[in-house]
């Protein structure tokens, strides 16, 4: 295994600073669902706002037998700091 890492360089684990993690609670069953946003790849530029605003949309579903979808919308500024968060079908915890 070490030989393969030496040959191919091995990729280090993703840095925690490039991932935003959040948790939402389903309104129907109460399950807490954890989601994550890769700040380098999951963000879309929002040009209508007139500034450097980036948007991420996620649809989460729990592991229990409740199939309720929780839709999450997150807005970030150009330095990847959270500005707004909205959840439909659940609430942030």
C-alpha positions, 0 to 999 in steps of 0.5 A: 500500500505504501508503495502505491502511495509513493508511486502515485503520490496519494491524495491528502484528505480534503481540508475542513476549510473547504467544506461547510457542514450543516444539520436540518431537522425533518418537520415530518419525522423529526430526524436530524439530517447532516449535509455538506457543501463543497465550497470549491465545487458546489457553489453557483454564482448568482449574478442577479444580486449585483455582487459576488454572491454564491448559491448552493442548493441541496435536497436531503432525505433521511435514512428512516422510513420517512421519505420527506425531502428537505430542500436547503438553500445557502448563500455565501459571499465571495470569501465563502462566509454564510450570509443566508440559509433557508430550509423547506420541509425542515428547520436548521439545528 
